[in-house]
Amino acid sequence: MGLSSSSTCLMEPPTLYIAHVHITFLMPNDDKLSESPLRSDLLHQFILRHSIPTPLVYNNMLHFPNGTLVPSSLPGRMLSITNSGKSGMFVNNAKIVTSNVCVNSLIKCHGIRSLFL
């Protein structure tokens, strides 16, 4: 698979429900979560919007070309991966501030600085 284009889509879009637990969850920090008007009826959508339907450790993401598009678990929603060198790794405009939080689980997690709206 050639990865030379600036906007490469690596995976097929997922269905509405996560069929398995092999995902990457992008966890907003506590401050951002507390500012969010998150309601229980929107929790499922929040989780889908903040997850990628494949497990990715941080080192995997470092190999993605800037602008690589990956689908979130929410149908029709794509996430852009950007490696800004010393400035850090970003998913959309959210900086990954804590990588590989839960690597020993089927779910891979990374802490991010903001919410995906």
GUMI-910746 format. One record per atom (N, C-alpha, C, CB): residue number from 1; atom name; x, y, z. Coordinates in pm, whole numbers. Glycine has a CB too. Layout:
# residues N
<rec num="NUM" atomo="CA" u="X" v="Y" w="Z"/>
...
***
This chain:
# residues 117
<rec num="1" atomo="N" u="85" v="-118" w="0"/>
<rec num="1" atomo="CA" u="0" v="0" w="0"/>
<rec num="1" atomo="C" u="88" v="123" w="0"/>
<rec num="1" atomo="CB" u="-96" v="1" w="121"/>
<rec num="2" atomo="N" u="71" v="213" w="-95"/>
<rec num="2" atomo="CA" u="148" v="336" w="-99"/>
<rec num="2" atomo="C" u="96" v="437" w="-2"/>
<rec num="2" atomo="CB" u="148" v="394" w="-238"/>
<rec num="3" atomo="N" u="183" v="497" w="77"/>
<rec num="3" atomo="CA" u="142" v="595" w="177"/>
<rec num="3" atomo="C" u="202" v="731" w="149"/>
<rec num="3" atomo="CB" u="182" v="548" w="316"/>
<rec num="4" atomo="N" u="222" v="763" w="24"/>
<rec num="4" atomo="CA" u="292" v="887" w="-8"/>
<rec num="4" atomo="C" u="201" v="1007" w="-20"/>
<rec num="4" atomo="CB" u="367" v="870" w="-134"/>
<rec num="5" atomo="N" u="70" v="987" w="-37"/>
<rec num="5" atomo="CA" u="-17" v="1104" w="-52"/>
<rec num="5" atomo="C" u="-35" v="1174" w="81"/>
<rec num="5" atomo="CB" u="-153" v="1064" w="-110"/>
<rec num="6" atomo="N" u="-69" v="1302" w="76"/>
<rec num="6" atomo="CA" u="-84" v="1379" w="200"/>
<rec num="6" atomo="C" u="-215" v="1348" w="270"/>
<rec num="6" atomo="CB" u="-76" v="1526" w="170"/>
<rec num="7" atomo="N" u="-312" v="1287" w="204"/>
<rec num="7" atomo="CA" u="-437" v="1248" w="267"/>
<rec num="7" atomo="C" u="-468" v="1103" w="232"/>
<rec num="7" atomo="CB" u="-553" v="1341" w="223"/>
<rec num="8" atomo="N" u="-412" v="1013" w="308"/>
<rec num="8" atomo="CA" u="-428" v="872" w="283"/>
<rec num="8" atomo="C" u="-532" v="815" w="378"/>
<rec num="8" atomo="CB" u="-294" v="798" w="298"/>
<rec num="9" atomo="N" u="-629" v="740" w="327"/>
<rec num="9" atomo="CA" u="-727" v="673" w="410"/>
<rec num="9" atomo="C" u="-681" v="529" w="428"/>
<rec num="9" atomo="CB" u="-871" v="680" w="348"/>
<rec num="10" atomo="N" u="-657" v="487" w="554"/>
<rec num="10" atomo="CA" u="-600" v="356" w="578"/>
<rec num="10" atomo="C" u="-702" v="246" w="604"/>
<rec num="10" atomo="CB" u="-509" v="364" w="693"/>
<rec num="11" atomo="N" u="-824" v="281" w="645"/>
<rec num="11" atomo="CA" u="-919" v="180" w="682"/>
<rec num="11" atomo="C" u="-1056" v="210" w="626"/>
<rec num="11" atomo="CB" u="-927" v="167" w="833"/>
<rec num="12" atomo="N" u="-1138" v="107" w="611"/>
<rec num="12" atomo="CA" u="-1275" v="125" w="566"/>
<rec num="12" atomo="C" u="-1357" v="186" w="678"/>
<rec num="12" atomo="CB" u="-1335" v="-9" w="521"/>
<rec num="13" atomo="N" u="-1458" v="268" w="645"/>
<rec num="13" atomo="CA" u="-1544" v="324" w="749"/>
<rec num="13" atomo="C" u="-1616" v="214" w="826"/>
<rec num="13" atomo="CB" u="-1645" v="421" w="688"/>
<rec num="14" atomo="N" u="-1633" v="232" w="957"/>
<rec num="14" atomo="CA" u="-1696" v="131" w="1040"/>
<rec num="14" atomo="C" u="-1848" v="140" w="1035"/>
<rec num="14" atomo="CB" u="-1648" v="143" w="1183"/>
<rec num="15" atomo="N" u="-1913" v="41" w="1094"/>
<rec num="15" atomo="CA" u="-2058" v="48" w="1111"/>
<rec num="15" atomo="C" u="-2087" v="129" w="1236"/>
<rec num="15" atomo="CB" u="-2121" v="-95" w="1119"/>
<rec num="16" atomo="N" u="-2215" v="156" w="1263"/>
<rec num="16" atomo="CA" u="-2253" v="240" w="1376"/>
<rec num="16" atomo="C" u="-2212" v="181" w="1510"/>
<rec num="16" atomo="CB" u="-2401" v="263" w="1374"/>
<rec num="17" atomo="N" u="-2220" v="50" w="1525"/>
<rec num="17" atomo="CA" u="-2186" v="-13" w="1652"/>
<rec num="17" atomo="C" u="-2051" v="-80" w="1642"/>
<rec num="17" atomo="CB" u="-2294" v="-115" w="1692"/>
<rec num="18" atomo="N" u="-1973" v="-68" w="1745"/>
<rec num="18" atomo="CA" u="-1842" v="-132" w="1749"/>
<rec num="18" atomo="C" u="-1867" v="-281" w="1765"/>
<rec num="18" atomo="CB" u="-1752" v="-75" w="1864"/>
<rec num="19" atomo="N" u="-1829" v="-359" w="1666"/>
<rec num="19" atomo="CA" u="-1856" v="-502" w="1666"/>
<rec num="19" atomo="C" u="-1758" v="-579" w="1755"/>
<rec num="19" atomo="CB" u="-1850" v="-555" w="1524"/>
<rec num="20" atomo="N" u="-1648" v="-521" w="1788"/>
<rec num="20" atomo="CA" u="-1549" v="-586" w="1872"/>
<rec num="20" atomo="C" u="-1485" v="-481" w="1959"/>
<rec num="20" atomo="CB" u="-1442" v="-661" w="1788"/>
<rec num="21" atomo="N" u="-1405" v="-522" w="2053"/>
<rec num="21" atomo="CA" u="-1346" v="-425" w="2145"/>
<rec num="21" atomo="C" u="-1203" v="-387" w="2109"/>
<rec num="21" atomo="CB" u="-1348" v="-481" w="2284"/>
<rec num="22" atomo="N" u="-1159" v="-425" w="1993"/>
<rec num="22" atomo="CA" u="-1024" v="-389" w="1949"/>
<rec num="22" atomo="C" u="-1028" v="-249" w="1890"/>
<rec num="22" atomo="CB" u="-969" v="-492" w="1844"/>
<rec num="23" atomo="N" u="-1019" v="-148" w="1976"/>
<rec num="23" atomo="CA" u="-1029" v="-9" w="1933"/>
<rec num="23" atomo="C" u="-917" v="73" w="1996"/>
<rec num="23" atomo="CB" u="-1168" v="51" w="1971"/>
<rec num="24" atomo="N" u="-905" v="194" w="1947"/>
<rec num="24" atomo="CA" u="-820" v="295" w="2009"/>
<rec num="24" atomo="C" u="-912" v="404" w="2060"/>
<rec num="24" atomo="CB" u="-712" v="353" w="1910"/>
<rec num="25" atomo="N" u="-908" v="431" w="2189"/>
<rec num="25" atomo="CA" u="-992" v="535" w="2248"/>
<rec num="25" atomo="C" u="-907" v="656" w="2278"/>
<rec num="25" atomo="CB" u="-1063" v="484" w="2376"/>
<rec num="26" atomo="N" u="-951" v="772" w="2230"/>
<rec num="26" atomo="CA" u="-880" v="898" w="2251"/>
<rec num="26" atomo="C" u="-952" v="973" w="2364"/>
<rec num="26" atomo="CB" u="-875" v="985" w="2119"/>
<rec num="27" atomo="N" u="-891" v="972" w="2482"/>
<rec num="27" atomo="CA" u="-953" v="1021" w="2605"/>
<rec num="27" atomo="C" u="-922" v="1167" w="2629"/>
<rec num="27" atomo="CB" u="-907" v="938" w="2724"/>
<rec num="28" atomo="N" u="-1025" v="1253" w="2626"/>
<rec num="28" atomo="CA" u="-1002" v="1393" w="2663"/>
<rec num="28" atomo="C" u="-962" v="1402" w="2810"/>
<rec num="28" atomo="CB" u="-1129" v="1478" w="2635"/>
<rec num="29" atomo="N" u="-885" v="1504" w="2844"/>
<rec num="29" atomo="CA" u="-844" v="1519" w="2983"/>
<rec num="29" atomo="C" u="-963" v="1561" w="3070"/>
<rec num="29" atomo="CB" u="-729" v="1623" w="2995"/>
<rec num="30" atomo="N" u="-946" v="1552" w="3201"/>
<rec num="30" atomo="CA" u="-1055" v="1579" w="3295"/>
<rec num="30" atomo="C" u="-1112" v="1719" w="3281"/>
<rec num="30" atomo="CB" u="-1007" v="1558" w="3435"/>
<rec num="31" atomo="N" u="-1025" v="1818" w="3262"/>
<rec num="31" atomo="CA" u="-1072" v="1957" w="3248"/>
<rec num="31" atomo="C" u="-1167" v="1971" w="3130"/>
<rec num="31" atomo="CB" u="-953" v="2053" w="3233"/>
<rec num="32" atomo="N" u="-1130" v="1913" w="3017"/>
<rec num="32" atomo="CA" u="-1214" v="1923" w="2897"/>
<rec num="32" atomo="C" u="-1345" v="1846" w="2915"/>
<rec num="32" atomo="CB" u="-1139" v="1871" w="2774"/>
<rec num="33" atomo="N" u="-1337" v="1729" w="2978"/>
<rec num="33" atomo="CA" u="-1460" v="1652" w="3002"/>
<rec num="33" atomo="C" u="-1555" v="1728" w="3094"/>
<rec num="33" atomo="CB" u="-1426" v="1516" w="3063"/>
<rec num="34" atomo="N" u="-1502" v="1794" w="3195"/>
<rec num="34" atomo="CA" u="-1589" v="1866" w="3288"/>
<rec num="34" atomo="C" u="-1653" v="1989" w="3223"/>
<rec num="34" atomo="CB" u="-1510" v="1909" w="3411"/>
<rec num="35" atomo="N" u="-1590" v="2045" w="3120"/>
<rec num="35" atomo="CA" u="-1646" v="2159" w="3047"/>
<rec num="35" atomo="C" u="-1752" v="2116" w="2946"/>
<rec num="35" atomo="CB" u="-1536" v="2236" w="2976"/>
<rec num="36" atomo="N" u="-1751" v="1988" w="2911"/>
<rec num="36" atomo="CA" u="-1839" v="1936" w="2807"/>
<rec num="36" atomo="C" u="-1982" v="1922" w="2856"/>
<rec num="36" atomo="CB" u="-1787" v="1802" w="2757"/>
<rec num="37" atomo="N" u="-2079" v="1955" w="2770"/>
<rec num="37" atomo="CA" u="-2219" v="1934" w="2807"/>
<rec num="37" atomo="C" u="-2261" v="1789" w="2778"/>
<rec num="37" atomo="CB" u="-2310" v="2034" w="2730"/>
<rec num="38" atomo="N" u="-2179" v="1694" w="2818"/>
<rec num="38" atomo="CA" u="-2202" v="1553" w="2788"/>
<rec num="38" atomo="C" u="-2322" v="1501" w="2866"/>
<rec num="38" atomo="CB" u="-2077" v="1470" w="2822"/>
<rec num="39" atomo="N" u="-2419" v="1450" w="2791"/>
<rec num="39" atomo="CA" u="-2541" v="1393" w="2850"/>
<rec num="39" atomo="C" u="-2538" v="1242" w="2832"/>
<rec num="39" atomo="CB" u="-2670" v="1454" w="2786"/>
<rec num="40" atomo="N" u="-2605" v="1171" w="2921"/>
<rec num="40" atomo="CA" u="-2604" v="1025" w="2915"/>
<rec num="40" atomo="C" u="-2662" v="972" w="2785"/>
<rec num="40" atomo="CB" u="-2681" v="968" w="3033"/>
<rec num="41" atomo="N" u="-2760" v="1043" w="2725"/>
<rec num="41" atomo="CA" u="-2818" v="996" w="2600"/>
<rec num="41" atomo="C" u="-2723" v="1015" w="2481"/>
<rec num="41" atomo="CB" u="-2949" v="1069" w="2574"/>
<rec num="42" atomo="N" u="-2617" v="1093" w="2499"/>
<rec num="42" atomo="CA" u="-2518" v="1114" w="2393"/>
<rec num="42" atomo="C" u="-2386" v="1044" w="2420"/>
<rec num="42" atomo="CB" u="-2494" v="1263" w="2374"/>
<rec num="43" atomo="N" u="-2378" v="968" w="2528"/>
<rec num="43" atomo="CA" u="-2254" v="903" w="2566"/>
<rec num="43" atomo="C" u="-2205" v="805" w="2460"/>
<rec num="43" atomo="CB" u="-2272" v="830" w="2699"/>
<rec num="44" atomo="N" u="-2294" v="726" w="2403"/>
<rec num="44" atomo="CA" u="-2256" v="629" w="2300"/>
<rec num="44" atomo="C" u="-2193" v="701" w="2180"/>
<rec num="44" atomo="CB" u="-2378" v="547" w="2254"/>
<rec num="45" atomo="N" u="-2256" v="810" w="2137"/>
<rec num="45" atomo="CA" u="-2204" v="887" w="2024"/>
<rec num="45" atomo="C" u="-2068" v="949" w="2058"/>
<rec num="45" atomo="CB" u="-2305" v="998" w="1984"/>
<rec num="46" atomo="N" u="-2051" v="997" w="2181"/>
<rec num="46" atomo="CA" u="-1925" v="1053" w="2227"/>
<rec num="46" atomo="C" u="-1813" v="947" w="2217"/>
<rec num="46" atomo="CB" u="-1938" v="1103" w="2373"/>
<rec num="47" atomo="N" u="-1841" v="827" w="2264"/>
<rec num="47" atomo="CA" u="-1740" v="720" w="2259"/>
<rec num="47" atomo="C" u="-1705" v="685" w="2116"/>
<rec num="47" atomo="CB" u="-1789" v="595" w="2334"/>
<rec num="48" atomo="N" u="-1806" v="674" w="2029"/>
<rec num="48" atomo="CA" u="-1780" v="643" w="1889"/>
<rec num="48" atomo="C" u="-1697" v="752" w="1822"/>
<rec num="48" atomo="CB" u="-1913" v="623" w="1813"/>
<rec num="49" atomo="N" u="-1728" v="879" w="1853"/>
<rec num="49" atomo="CA" u="-1658" v="992" w="1792"/>
<rec num="49" atomo="C" u="-1512" v="999" w="1837"/>
<rec num="49" atomo="CB" u="-1730" v="1123" w="1827"/>
<rec num="50" atomo="N" u="-1482" v="950" w="1959"/>
<rec num="50" atomo="CA" u="-1348" v="955" w="2015"/>
<rec num="50" atomo="C" u="-1273" v="822" w="2005"/>
<rec num="50" atomo="CB" u="-1355" v="997" w="2159"/>
<rec num="51" atomo="N" u="-1316" v="734" w="1916"/>
<rec num="51" atomo="CA" u="-1246" v="607" w="1902"/>
<rec num="51" atomo="C" u="-1220" v="574" w="1755"/>
<rec num="51" atomo="CB" u="-1326" v="494" w="1968"/>
<rec num="52" atomo="N" u="-1118" v="493" w="1736"/>
<rec num="52" atomo="CA" u="-1077" v="444" w="1604"/>
<rec num="52" atomo="C" u="-1098" v="292" w="1608"/>
<rec num="52" atomo="CB" u="-925" v="482" w="1568"/>
<rec num="53" atomo="N" u="-1165" v="233" w="1509"/>
<rec num="53" atomo="CA" u="-1201" v="92" w="1516"/>
<rec num="53" atomo="C" u="-1087" v="-6" w="1487"/>
<rec num="53" atomo="CB" u="-1311" v="67" w="1421"/>
<rec num="54" atomo="N" u="-972" v="24" w="1538"/>
<rec num="54" atomo="CA" u="-857" v="-67" w="1532"/>
<rec num="54" atomo="C" u="-761" v="-26" w="1644"/>
<rec num="54" atomo="CB" u="-786" v="-62" w="1390"/>
<rec num="55" atomo="N" u="-691" v="-120" w="1706"/>
<rec num="55" atomo="CA" u="-599" v="-84" w="1813"/>
<rec num="55" atomo="C" u="-469" v="-26" w="1757"/>
<rec num="55" atomo="CB" u="-569" v="-207" w="1900"/>
<rec num="56" atomo="N" u="-433" v="93" w="1803"/>
<rec num="56" atomo="CA" u="-311" v="159" w="1757"/>
<rec num="56" atomo="C" u="-230" v="206" w="1877"/>
<rec num="56" atomo="CB" u="-344" v="278" w="1663"/>
<rec num="57" atomo="N" u="-109" v="150" w="1892"/>
<rec num="57" atomo="CA" u="-19" v="206" w="1992"/>
<rec num="57" atomo="C" u="47" v="330" w="1929"/>
<rec num="57" atomo="CB" u="89" v="100" w="2039"/>
<rec num="58" atomo="N" u="100" v="414" w="2013"/>
<rec num="58" atomo="CA" u="156" v="542" w="1968"/>
<rec num="58" atomo="C" u="263" v="521" w="1859"/>
<rec num="58" atomo="CB" u="217" v="618" w="2087"/>
<rec num="59" atomo="N" u="348" v="422" w="1875"/>
<rec num="59" atomo="CA" u="454" v="398" w="1776"/>
<rec num="59" atomo="C" u="398" v="367" w="1638"/>
<rec num="59" atomo="CB" u="543" v="284" w="1821"/>
<rec num="60" atomo="N" u="280" v="302" w="1631"/>
<rec num="60" atomo="CA" u="216" v="280" w="1501"/>
<rec num="60" atomo="C" u="181" v="413" w="1437"/>
<rec num="60" atomo="CB" u="89" v="194" w="1517"/>
<rec num="61" atomo="N" u="127" v="503" w="1516"/>
<rec num="61" atomo="CA" u="81" v="632" w="1464"/>
<rec num="61" atomo="C" u="196" v="719" w="1415"/>
<rec num="61" atomo="CB" u="3" v="706" w="1571"/>
<rec num="62" atomo="N" u="313" v="701" w="1474"/>
<rec num="62" atomo="CA" u="431" v="778" w="1431"/>
<rec num="62" atomo="C" u="469" v="751" w="1286"/>
<rec num="62" atomo="CB" u="549" v="746" w="1522"/>
<rec num="63" atomo="N" u="428" v="637" w="1232"/>
<rec num="63" atomo="CA" u="463" v="600" w="1094"/>
<rec num="63" atomo="C" u="362" v="651" w="991"/>
<rec num="63" atomo="CB" u="473" v="450" w="1083"/>
<rec num="64" atomo="N" u="250" v="708" w="1037"/>
<rec num="64" atomo="CA" u="152" v="762" w="943"/>
<rec num="64" atomo="C" u="204" v="891" w="882"/>
<rec num="64" atomo="CB" u="16" v="785" w="1014"/>
<rec num="65" atomo="N" u="189" v="908" w="751"/>
<rec num="65" atomo="CA" u="224" v="1037" w="691"/>
<rec num="65" atomo="C" u="129" v="1145" w="742"/>
<rec num="65" atomo="CB" u="219" v="1029" w="535"/>
<rec num="66" atomo="N" u="179" v="1268" w="751"/>
<rec num="66" atomo="CA" u="93" v="1379" w="794"/>
<rec num="66" atomo="C" u="-30" v="1388" w="704"/>
<rec num="66" atomo="CB" u="170" v="1513" w="791"/>
<rec num="67" atomo="N" u="-144" v="1408" w="767"/>
<rec num="67" atomo="CA" u="-269" v="1419" w="693"/>
<rec num="67" atomo="C" u="-337" v="1285" w="669"/>
<rec num="67" atomo="CB" u="-243" v="1485" w="562"/>
<rec num="68" atomo="N" u="-281" v="1176" w="723"/>
<rec num="68" atomo="CA" u="-345" v="1046" w="707"/>
<rec num="68" atomo="C" u="-484" v="1052" w="769"/>
<rec num="68" atomo="CB" u="-259" v="932" w="771"/>
<rec num="69" atomo="N" u="-583" v="1002" w="696"/>
<rec num="69" atomo="CA" u="-720" v="999" w="745"/>
<rec num="69" atomo="C" u="-755" v="859" w="791"/>
<rec num="69" atomo="CB" u="-818" v="1047" w="636"/>
<rec num="70" atomo="N" u="-809" v="850" w="911"/>
<rec num="70" atomo="CA" u="-859" v="723" w="964"/>
<rec num="70" atomo="C" u="-1003" v="748" w="1009"/>
<rec num="70" atomo="CB" u="-769" v="669" w="1083"/>
<rec num="71" atomo="N" u="-1090" v="647" w="993"/>
<rec num="71" atomo="CA" u="-1228" v="668" w="1035"/>
<rec num="71" atomo="C" u="-1240" v="659" w="1186"/>
<rec num="71" atomo="CB" u="-1320" v="566" w="968"/>
<rec num="72" atomo="N" u="-1328" v="740" w="1241"/>
<rec num="72" atomo="CA" u="-1365" v="719" w="1380"/>
<rec num="72" atomo="C" u="-1467" v="606" w="1379"/>
<rec num="72" atomo="CB" u="-1423" v="852" w="1448"/>
<rec num="73" atomo="N" u="-1508" v="563" w="1494"/>
<rec num="73" atomo="CA" u="-1610" v="458" w="1502"/>
<rec num="73" atomo="C" u="-1749" v="512" w="1472"/>
<rec num="73" atomo="CB" u="-1609" v="393" w="1640"/>
<rec num="74" atomo="N" u="-1761" v="644" w="1458"/>
<rec num="74" atomo="CA" u="-1887" v="708" w="1419"/>
<rec num="74" atomo="C" u="-1890" v="716" w="1267"/>
<rec num="74" atomo="CB" u="-1902" v="850" w="1484"/>
<rec num="75" atomo="N" u="-1986" v="650" w="1203"/>
<rec num="75" atomo="CA" u="-1990" v="648" w="1057"/>
<rec num="75" atomo="C" u="-1985" v="788" w="995"/>
<rec num="75" atomo="CB" u="-2115" v="577" w="1010"/>
<rec num="76" atomo="N" u="-1905" v="800" w="889"/>
<rec num="76" atomo="CA" u="-1895" v="925" w="816"/>
<rec num="76" atomo="C" u="-1801" v="1026" w="878"/>
<rec num="76" atomo="CB" u="-2027" v="985" w="804"/>
<rec num="77" atomo="N" u="-1740" v="993" w="990"/>
<rec num="77" atomo="CA" u="-1651" v="1088" w="1059"/>
<rec num="77" atomo="C" u="-1507" v="1040" w="1047"/>
<rec num="77" atomo="CB" u="-1691" v="1104" w="1208"/>
<rec num="78" atomo="N" u="-1423" v="1120" w="985"/>
<rec num="78" atomo="CA" u="-1282" v="1087" w="967"/>
<rec num="78" atomo="C" u="-1196" v="1168" w="1063"/>
<rec num="78" atomo="CB" u="-1239" v="1111" w="820"/>
<rec num="79" atomo="N" u="-1084" v="1112" w="1101"/>
<rec num="79" atomo="CA" u="-988" v="1179" w="1189"/>
<rec num="79" atomo="C" u="-856" v="1193" w="1113"/>
<rec num="79" atomo="CB" u="-968" v="1100" w="1323"/>
<rec num="80" atomo="N" u="-793" v="1308" w="1127"/>
<rec num="80" atomo="CA" u="-666" v="1335" w="1060"/>
<rec num="80" atomo="C" u="-552" v="1320" w="1161"/>
<rec num="80" atomo="CB" u="-666" v="1477" w="998"/>
<rec num="81" atomo="N" u="-450" v="1244" w="1123"/>
<rec num="81" atomo="CA" u="-332" v="1222" w="1208"/>
<rec num="81" atomo="C" u="-219" v="1312" w="1158"/>
<rec num="81" atomo="CB" u="-288" v="1070" w="1207"/>
<rec num="82" atomo="N" u="-161" v="1391" w="1249"/>
<rec num="82" atomo="CA" u="-52" v="1481" w="1213"/>
<rec num="82" atomo="C" u="62" v="1466" w="1314"/>
<rec num="82" atomo="CB" u="-101" v="1628" w="1208"/>
<rec num="83" atomo="N" u="181" v="1439" w="1264"/>
<rec num="83" atomo="CA" u="299" v="1434" w="1348"/>
<rec num="83" atomo="C" u="374" v="1565" w="1326"/>
<rec num="83" atomo="CB" u="389" v="1308" w="1315"/>
<rec num="84" atomo="N" u="374" v="1648" w="1428"/>
<rec num="84" atomo="CA" u="438" v="1779" w="1417"/>
<rec num="84" atomo="C" u="577" v="1781" w="1480"/>
<rec num="84" atomo="CB" u="351" v="1885" w="1481"/>
<rec num="85" atomo="N" u="642" v="1668" w="1480"/>
<rec num="85" atomo="CA" u="778" v="1662" w="1532"/>
<rec num="85" atomo="C" u="784" v="1697" w="1680"/>
<rec num="85" atomo="CB" u="870" v="1754" w="1454"/>
<rec num="86" atomo="N" u="864" v="1796" w="1714"/>
<rec num="86" atomo="CA" u="879" v="1836" w="1854"/>
<rec num="86" atomo="C" u="751" v="1893" w="1913"/>
<rec num="86" atomo="CB" u="990" v="1937" w="1867"/>
<rec num="87" atomo="N" u="660" v="1941" w="1829"/>
<rec num="87" atomo="CA" u="532" v="1993" w="1879"/>
<rec num="87" atomo="C" u="437" v="1882" w="1919"/>
<rec num="87" atomo="CB" u="466" v="2082" w="1773"/>
<rec num="88" atomo="N" u="461" v="1761" w="1873"/>
<rec num="88" atomo="CA" u="381" v="1647" w="1915"/>
<rec num="88" atomo="C" u="294" v="1588" w="1806"/>
<rec num="88" atomo="CB" u="297" v="1687" w="2028"/>
<rec num="89" atomo="N" u="218" v="1488" w="1847"/>
<rec num="89" atomo="CA" u="125" v="1417" w="1759"/>
<rec num="89" atomo="C" u="-16" v="1470" w="1786"/>
<rec num="89" atomo="CB" u="132" v="1261" w="1783"/>
<rec num="90" atomo="N" u="-90" v="1493" w="1676"/>
<rec num="90" atomo="CA" u="-225" v="1546" w="1685"/>
<rec num="90" atomo="C" u="-322" v="1455" w="1612"/>
<rec num="90" atomo="CB" u="-231" v="1688" w="1629"/>
<rec num="91" atomo="N" u="-441" v="1441" w="1668"/>
<rec num="91" atomo="CA" u="-553" v="1377" w="1602"/>
<rec num="91" atomo="C" u="-657" v="1487" w="1588"/>
<rec num="91" atomo="CB" u="-609" v="1249" w="1682"/>
<rec num="92" atomo="N" u="-687" v="1522" w="1461"/>
<rec num="92" atomo="CA" u="-759" v="1647" w="1431"/>
<rec num="92" atomo="C" u="-680" v="1759" w="1496"/>
<rec num="92" atomo="CB" u="-909" v="1644" w="1482"/>
<rec num="93" atomo="N" u="-740" v="1841" w="1579"/>
<rec num="93" atomo="CA" u="-664" v="1947" w="1644"/>
<rec num="93" atomo="C" u="-631" v="1914" w="1789"/>
<rec num="93" atomo="CB" u="-741" v="2077" w="1638"/>
<rec num="94" atomo="N" u="-654" v="1790" w="1830"/>
<rec num="94" atomo="CA" u="-631" v="1749" w="1968"/>
<rec num="94" atomo="C" u="-492" v="1688" w="1982"/>
<rec num="94" atomo="CB" u="-740" v="1649" w="2015"/>
<rec num="95" atomo="N" u="-410" v="1748" w="2065"/>
<rec num="95" atomo="CA" u="-275" v="1698" w="2087"/>
<rec num="95" atomo="C" u="-280" v="1575" w="2177"/>
<rec num="95" atomo="CB" u="-184" v="1808" w="2150"/>
<rec num="96" atomo="N" u="-206" v="1472" w="2139"/>
<rec num="96" atomo="CA" u="-192" v="1356" w="2227"/>
<rec num="96" atomo="C" u="-93" v="1395" w="2336"/>
<rec num="96" atomo="CB" u="-143" v="1227" w="2148"/>
<rec num="97" atomo="N" u="-142" v="1400" w="2460"/>
<rec num="97" atomo="CA" u="-58" v="1444" w="2572"/>
<rec num="97" atomo="C" u="-10" v="1328" w="2658"/>
<rec num="97" atomo="CB" u="-135" v="1543" w="2658"/>
<rec num="98" atomo="N" u="-79" v="1215" w="2652"/>
<rec num="98" atomo="CA" u="-38" v="1095" w="2724"/>
<rec num="98" atomo="C" u="-60" v="977" w="2630"/>
<rec num="98" atomo="CB" u="-117" v="1077" w="2859"/>
<rec num="99" atomo="N" u="47" v="914" w="2589"/>
<rec num="99" atomo="CA" u="34" v="802" w="2495"/>
<rec num="99" atomo="C" u="37" v="668" w="2567"/>
<rec num="99" atomo="CB" u="145" v="807" w="2389"/>
<rec num="100" atomo="N" u="-22" v="569" w="2500"/>
<rec num="100" atomo="CA" u="-18" v="430" w="2547"/>
<rec num="100" atomo="C" u="-64" v="414" w="2692"/>
<rec num="100" atomo="CB" u="122" v="376" w="2533"/>
<rec num="101" atomo="N" u="-178" v="474" w="2724"/>
<rec num="101" atomo="CA" u="-230" v="467" w="2860"/>
<rec num="101" atomo="C" u="-271" v="325" w="2898"/>
<rec num="101" atomo="CB" u="-349" v="562" w="2876"/>
<rec num="102" atomo="N" u="-335" v="254" w="2809"/>
<rec num="102" atomo="CA" u="-383" v="119" w="2842"/>
<rec num="102" atomo="C" u="-338" v="19" w="2734"/>
<rec num="102" atomo="CB" u="-537" v="117" w="2855"/>
<rec num="103" atomo="N" u="-209" v="-2" w="2724"/>
<rec num="103" atomo="CA" u="-155" v="-88" w="2619"/>
<rec num="103" atomo="C" u="-173" v="-237" w="2647"/>
<rec num="103" atomo="CB" u="-10" v="-59" w="2600"/>
<rec num="104" atomo="N" u="-193" v="-276" w="2771"/>
<rec num="104" atomo="CA" u="-206" v="-418" w="2804"/>
<rec num="104" atomo="C" u="-349" v="-468" w="2792"/>
<rec num="104" atomo="CB" u="-155" v="-443" w="2943"/>
<rec num="105" atomo="N" u="-433" v="-391" w="2730"/>
<rec num="105" atomo="CA" u="-573" v="-428" w="2714"/>
<rec num="105" atomo="C" u="-603" v="-442" w="2565"/>
<rec num="105" atomo="CB" u="-666" v="-324" w="2781"/>
<rec num="106" atomo="N" u="-721" v="-493" w="2533"/>
<rec num="106" atomo="CA" u="-762" v="-499" w="2393"/>
<rec num="106" atomo="C" u="-789" v="-360" w="2339"/>
<rec num="106" atomo="CB" u="-888" v="-587" w="2377"/>
<rec num="107" atomo="N" u="-822" v="-268" w="2429"/>
<rec num="107" atomo="CA" u="-846" v="-129" w="2391"/>
<rec num="107" atomo="C" u="-716" v="-51" w="2412"/>
<rec num="107" atomo="CB" u="-965" v="-66" w="2474"/>
<rec num="108" atomo="N" u="-672" v="19" w="2310"/>
<rec num="108" atomo="CA" u="-555" v="106" w="2323"/>
<rec num="108" atomo="C" u="-607" v="247" w="2351"/>
<rec num="108" atomo="CB" u="-464" v="103" w="2193"/>
<rec num="109" atomo="N" u="-542" v="318" w="2442"/>
<rec num="109" atomo="CA" u="-589" v="451" w="2483"/>
<rec num="109" atomo="C" u="-477" v="553" w="2477"/>
<rec num="109" atomo="CB" u="-649" v="446" w="2624"/>
<rec num="110" atomo="N" u="-514" v="673" w="2438"/>
<rec num="110" atomo="CA" u="-421" v="786" w="2440"/>
<rec num="110" atomo="C" u="-496" v="907" w="2495"/>
<rec num="110" atomo="CB" u="-363" v="816" w="2296"/>
<rec num="111" atomo="N" u="-431" v="981" w="2585"/>
<rec num="111" atomo="CA" u="-492" v="1102" w="2640"/>
<rec num="111" atomo="C" u="-474" v="1218" w="2544"/>
<rec num="111" atomo="CB" u="-432" v="1136" w="2776"/>
<rec num="112" atomo="N" u="-582" v="1294" w="2523"/>
<rec num="112" atomo="CA" u="-577" v="1411" w="2432"/>
<rec num="112" atomo="C" u="-615" v="1536" w="2510"/>
<rec num="112" atomo="CB" u="-672" v="1391" w="2308"/>
<rec num="113" atomo="N" u="-574" v="1650" w="2459"/>
<rec num="113" atomo="CA" u="-593" v="1777" w="2527"/>
<rec num="113" atomo="C" u="-731" v="1840" w="2506"/>
<rec num="113" atomo="CB" u="-487" v="1873" w="2483"/>
<rec num="114" atomo="N" u="-806" v="1797" w="2405"/>
<rec num="114" atomo="CA" u="-934" v="1861" w="2378"/>
<rec num="114" atomo="C" u="-1038" v="1759" w="2332"/>
<rec num="114" atomo="CB" u="-919" v="1971" w="2274"/>
<rec num="115" atomo="N" u="-1159" v="1807" w="2311"/>
<rec num="115" atomo="CA" u="-1269" v="1722" w="2265"/>
<rec num="115" atomo="C" u="-1284" v="1730" w="2115"/>
<rec num="115" atomo="CB" u="-1400" v="1763" w="2332"/>
<rec num="116" atomo="N" u="-1338" v="1623" w="2054"/>
<rec num="116" atomo="CA" u="-1377" v="1626" w="1914"/>
<rec num="116" atomo="C" u="-1523" v="1664" w="1912"/>
<rec num="116" atomo="CB" u="-1350" v="1488" w="1842"/>
<rec num="117" atomo="N" u="-1553" v="1777" w="1853"/>
<rec num="117" atomo="CA" u="-1693" v="1822" w="1850"/>
<rec num="117" atomo="C" u="-1757" v="1790" w="1717"/>
<rec num="117" atomo="CB" u="-1702" v="1970" w="1877"/>
***
